[in-house]
């Protein structure tokens, strides 16, 4: 998704509302074991906060995450 941020902005999108991506035992991910790690099913987790910070730079997308 991070690789597509510029494309999304070019489409005129200025905000993203995401379902939980956190490490959790369930499929819906609302019962997070850790709010600091992304579930392995969504890809590698070098640092979840860096992904959000990269998207929240001035002039870029606003990101919200549903945490239940």
Phi and psi in radians as a Rosetta constraint file:
Dihedral C 1 N 2 CA 2 C 2 CIRCULARHARMONIC -1.043 0.35
Dihedral N 2 CA 2 C 2 N 3 CIRCULARHARMONIC -0.631 0.35
Dihedral C 2 N 3 CA 3 C 3 CIRCULARHARMONIC -1.157 0.35
Dihedral N 3 CA 3 C 3 N 4 CIRCULARHARMONIC -0.313 0.35
Dihedral C 3 N 4 CA 4 C 4 CIRCULARHARMONIC -1.795 0.35
Dihedral N 4 CA 4 C 4 N 5 CIRCULARHARMONIC 0.107 0.35
Dihedral C 4 N 5 CA 5 C 5 CIRCULARHARMONIC -1.045 0.35
Dihedral N 5 CA 5 C 5 N 6 CIRCULARHARMONIC -0.755 0.35
Dihedral C 5 N 6 CA 6 C 6 CIRCULARHARMONIC -1.084 0.35
Dihedral N 6 CA 6 C 6 N 7 CIRCULARHARMONIC -0.724 0.35
Dihedral C 6 N 7 CA 7 C 7 CIRCULARHARMONIC -1.071 0.35
Dihedral N 7 CA 7 C 7 N 8 CIRCULARHARMONIC -0.775 0.35
Dihedral C 7 N 8 CA 8 C 8 CIRCULARHARMONIC -1.093 0.35
Dihedral N 8 CA 8 C 8 N 9 CIRCULARHARMONIC -0.700 0.35
Dihedral C 8 N 9 CA 9 C 9 CIRCULARHARMONIC -1.148 0.35
Dihedral N 9 CA 9 C 9 N 10 CIRCULARHARMONIC -0.670 0.35
Dihedral C 9 N 10 CA 10 C 10 CIRCULARHARMONIC -1.076 0.35
Dihedral N 10 CA 10 C 10 N 11 CIRCULARHARMONIC -0.490 0.35
Dihedral C 10 N 11 CA 11 C 11 CIRCULARHARMONIC -1.364 0.35
Dihedral N 11 CA 11 C 11 N 12 CIRCULARHARMONIC -0.131 0.35
Dihedral C 11 N 12 CA 12 C 12 CIRCULARHARMONIC 1.637 0.35
Dihedral N 12 CA 12 C 12 N 13 CIRCULARHARMONIC 0.122 0.35
Dihedral C 12 N 13 CA 13 C 13 CIRCULARHARMONIC -1.348 0.35
Dihedral N 13 CA 13 C 13 N 14 CIRCULARHARMONIC 2.294 0.35
Dihedral C 13 N 14 CA 14 C 14 CIRCULARHARMONIC -2.109 0.35
Dihedral N 14 CA 14 C 14 N 15 CIRCULARHARMONIC 0.018 0.35
Dihedral C 14 N 15 CA 15 C 15 CIRCULARHARMONIC -2.658 0.35
Dihedral N 15 CA 15 C 15 N 16 CIRCULARHARMONIC 2.597 0.35
Dihedral C 15 N 16 CA 16 C 16 CIRCULARHARMONIC -2.206 0.35
Dihedral N 16 CA 16 C 16 N 17 CIRCULARHARMONIC 2.362 0.35
Dihedral C 16 N 17 CA 17 C 17 CIRCULARHARMONIC -2.026 0.35
Dihedral N 17 CA 17 C 17 N 18 CIRCULARHARMONIC 1.988 0.35
Dihedral C 17 N 18 CA 18 C 18 CIRCULARHARMONIC -1.895 0.35
Dihedral N 18 CA 18 C 18 N 19 CIRCULARHARMONIC 2.557 0.35
Dihedral C 18 N 19 CA 19 C 19 CIRCULARHARMONIC -1.254 0.35
Dihedral N 19 CA 19 C 19 N 20 CIRCULARHARMONIC 2.884 0.35
Dihedral C 19 N 20 CA 20 C 20 CIRCULARHARMONIC -1.008 0.35
Dihedral N 20 CA 20 C 20 N 21 CIRCULARHARMONIC 2.427 0.35
Dihedral C 20 N 21 CA 21 C 21 CIRCULARHARMONIC -2.063 0.35
Dihedral N 21 CA 21 C 21 N 22 CIRCULARHARMONIC 0.058 0.35
Dihedral C 21 N 22 CA 22 C 22 CIRCULARHARMONIC -1.267 0.35
Dihedral N 22 CA 22 C 22 N 23 CIRCULARHARMONIC 2.760 0.35
Dihedral C 22 N 23 CA 23 C 23 CIRCULARHARMONIC -1.084 0.35
Dihedral N 23 CA 23 C 23 N 24 CIRCULARHARMONIC 2.116 0.35
Dihedral C 23 N 24 CA 24 C 24 CIRCULARHARMONIC -2.707 0.35
Dihedral N 24 CA 24 C 24 N 25 CIRCULARHARMONIC 2.673 0.35
Dihedral C 24 N 25 CA 25 C 25 CIRCULARHARMONIC -1.327 0.35
Dihedral N 25 CA 25 C 25 N 26 CIRCULARHARMONIC -0.371 0.35
Dihedral C 25 N 26 CA 26 C 26 CIRCULARHARMONIC -1.624 0.35
Dihedral N 26 CA 26 C 26 N 27 CIRCULARHARMONIC 2.947 0.35
Dihedral C 26 N 27 CA 27 C 27 CIRCULARHARMONIC -1.314 0.35
Dihedral N 27 CA 27 C 27 N 28 CIRCULARHARMONIC -0.536 0.35
Dihedral C 27 N 28 CA 28 C 28 CIRCULARHARMONIC -1.412 0.35
Dihedral N 28 CA 28 C 28 N 29 CIRCULARHARMONIC -0.308 0.35
Dihedral C 28 N 29 CA 29 C 29 CIRCULARHARMONIC 1.204 0.35
Dihedral N 29 CA 29 C 29 N 30 CIRCULARHARMONIC 0.214 0.35
Dihedral C 29 N 30 CA 30 C 30 CIRCULARHARMONIC -1.401 0.35
Dihedral N 30 CA 30 C 30 N 31 CIRCULARHARMONIC -0.182 0.35
Dihedral C 30 N 31 CA 31 C 31 CIRCULARHARMONIC -1.859 0.35
Dihedral N 31 CA 31 C 31 N 32 CIRCULARHARMONIC 1.046 0.35
Dihedral C 31 N 32 CA 32 C 32 CIRCULARHARMONIC -1.029 0.35
Dihedral N 32 CA 32 C 32 N 33 CIRCULARHARMONIC 2.361 0.35
Dihedral C 32 N 33 CA 33 C 33 CIRCULARHARMONIC -1.404 0.35
Dihedral N 33 CA 33 C 33 N 34 CIRCULARHARMONIC -0.558 0.35
Dihedral C 33 N 34 CA 34 C 34 CIRCULARHARMONIC -2.591 0.35
Dihedral N 34 CA 34 C 34 N 35 CIRCULARHARMONIC 2.283 0.35
Dihedral C 34 N 35 CA 35 C 35 CIRCULARHARMONIC -1.530 0.35
Dihedral N 35 CA 35 C 35 N 36 CIRCULARHARMONIC 0.036 0.35
Dihedral C 35 N 36 CA 36 C 36 CIRCULARHARMONIC -1.786 0.35
Dihedral N 36 CA 36 C 36 N 37 CIRCULARHARMONIC -0.094 0.35
Dihedral C 36 N 37 CA 37 C 37 CIRCULARHARMONIC -2.285 0.35
Dihedral N 37 CA 37 C 37 N 38 CIRCULARHARMONIC 2.474 0.35
Dihedral C 37 N 38 CA 38 C 38 CIRCULARHARMONIC -1.510 0.35
Dihedral N 38 CA 38 C 38 N 39 CIRCULARHARMONIC 2.432 0.35
Dihedral C 38 N 39 CA 39 C 39 CIRCULARHARMONIC -1.036 0.35
Dihedral N 39 CA 39 C 39 N 40 CIRCULARHARMONIC 2.440 0.35
Dihedral C 39 N 40 CA 40 C 40 CIRCULARHARMONIC -1.077 0.35
Dihedral N 40 CA 40 C 40 N 41 CIRCULARHARMONIC -0.388 0.35
Dihedral C 40 N 41 CA 41 C 41 CIRCULARHARMONIC -1.184 0.35
Dihedral N 41 CA 41 C 41 N 42 CIRCULARHARMONIC -0.293 0.35
Dihedral C 41 N 42 CA 42 C 42 CIRCULARHARMONIC -1.750 0.35
Dihedral N 42 CA 42 C 42 N 43 CIRCULARHARMONIC 0.060 0.35
Dihedral C 42 N 43 CA 43 C 43 CIRCULARHARMONIC 2.048 0.35
Dihedral N 43 CA 43 C 43 N 44 CIRCULARHARMONIC -3.097 0.35
Dihedral C 43 N 44 CA 44 C 44 CIRCULARHARMONIC -1.148 0.35
Dihedral N 44 CA 44 C 44 N 45 CIRCULARHARMONIC 2.703 0.35
Dihedral C 44 N 45 CA 45 C 45 CIRCULARHARMONIC -2.095 0.35
Dihedral N 45 CA 45 C 45 N 46 CIRCULARHARMONIC 1.269 0.35
Dihedral C 45 N 46 CA 46 C 46 CIRCULARHARMONIC -1.167 0.35
Dihedral N 46 CA 46 C 46 N 47 CIRCULARHARMONIC -0.708 0.35
Dihedral C 46 N 47 CA 47 C 47 CIRCULARHARMONIC -3.110 0.35
Dihedral N 47 CA 47 C 47 N 48 CIRCULARHARMONIC 1.829 0.35
Dihedral C 47 N 48 CA 48 C 48 CIRCULARHARMONIC -0.992 0.35
Dihedral N 48 CA 48 C 48 N 49 CIRCULARHARMONIC -0.652 0.35
Dihedral C 48 N 49 CA 49 C 49 CIRCULARHARMONIC -1.112 0.35
Dihedral N 49 CA 49 C 49 N 50 CIRCULARHARMONIC -0.608 0.35
Dihedral C 49 N 50 CA 50 C 50 CIRCULARHARMONIC -1.082 0.35
Dihedral N 50 CA 50 C 50 N 51 CIRCULARHARMONIC -0.620 0.35
Dihedral C 50 N 51 CA 51 C 51 CIRCULARHARMONIC -1.127 0.35
Dihedral N 51 CA 51 C 51 N 52 CIRCULARHARMONIC -0.761 0.35
Dihedral C 51 N 52 CA 52 C 52 CIRCULARHARMONIC -1.216 0.35
Dihedral N 52 CA 52 C 52 N 53 CIRCULARHARMONIC -0.728 0.35
Dihedral C 52 N 53 CA 53 C 53 CIRCULARHARMONIC -1.071 0.35
Dihedral N 53 CA 53 C 53 N 54 CIRCULARHARMONIC -0.696 0.35
Dihedral C 53 N 54 CA 54 C 54 CIRCULARHARMONIC -1.079 0.35
Dihedral N 54 CA 54 C 54 N 55 CIRCULARHARMONIC -0.638 0.35
Dihedral C 54 N 55 CA 55 C 55 CIRCULARHARMONIC -1.382 0.35
Dihedral N 55 CA 55 C 55 N 56 CIRCULARHARMONIC -0.434 0.35
Dihedral C 55 N 56 CA 56 C 56 CIRCULARHARMONIC -1.621 0.35
Dihedral N 56 CA 56 C 56 N 57 CIRCULARHARMONIC 0.321 0.35
Dihedral C 56 N 57 CA 57 C 57 CIRCULARHARMONIC -1.230 0.35
Dihedral N 57 CA 57 C 57 N 58 CIRCULARHARMONIC 2.701 0.35
Dihedral C 57 N 58 CA 58 C 58 CIRCULARHARMONIC -0.925 0.35
Dihedral N 58 CA 58 C 58 N 59 CIRCULARHARMONIC 2.349 0.35
Dihedral C 58 N 59 CA 59 C 59 CIRCULARHARMONIC 1.451 0.35
Dihedral N 59 CA 59 C 59 N 60 CIRCULARHARMONIC 0.090 0.35
Dihedral C 59 N 60 CA 60 C 60 CIRCULARHARMONIC -1.945 0.35
Dihedral N 60 CA 60 C 60 N 61 CIRCULARHARMONIC -2.851 0.35
Dihedral C 60 N 61 CA 61 C 61 CIRCULARHARMONIC -1.307 0.35
Dihedral N 61 CA 61 C 61 N 62 CIRCULARHARMONIC 2.598 0.35
Dihedral C 61 N 62 CA 62 C 62 CIRCULARHARMONIC -1.626 0.35
Dihedral N 62 CA 62 C 62 N 63 CIRCULARHARMONIC 2.305 0.35
Dihedral C 62 N 63 CA 63 C 63 CIRCULARHARMONIC -2.055 0.35
Dihedral N 63 CA 63 C 63 N 64 CIRCULARHARMONIC 2.342 0.35
Dihedral C 63 N 64 CA 64 C 64 CIRCULARHARMONIC -2.160 0.35
Dihedral N 64 CA 64 C 64 N 65 CIRCULARHARMONIC 2.513 0.35
Dihedral C 64 N 65 CA 65 C 65 CIRCULARHARMONIC -2.187 0.35
Dihedral N 65 CA 65 C 65 N 66 CIRCULARHARMONIC 2.257 0.35
Dihedral C 65 N 66 CA 66 C 66 CIRCULARHARMONIC -1.350 0.35
Dihedral N 66 CA 66 C 66 N 67 CIRCULARHARMONIC 2.006 0.35
Dihedral C 66 N 67 CA 67 C 67 CIRCULARHARMONIC -1.904 0.35
Dihedral N 67 CA 67 C 67 N 68 CIRCULARHARMONIC 0.217 0.35
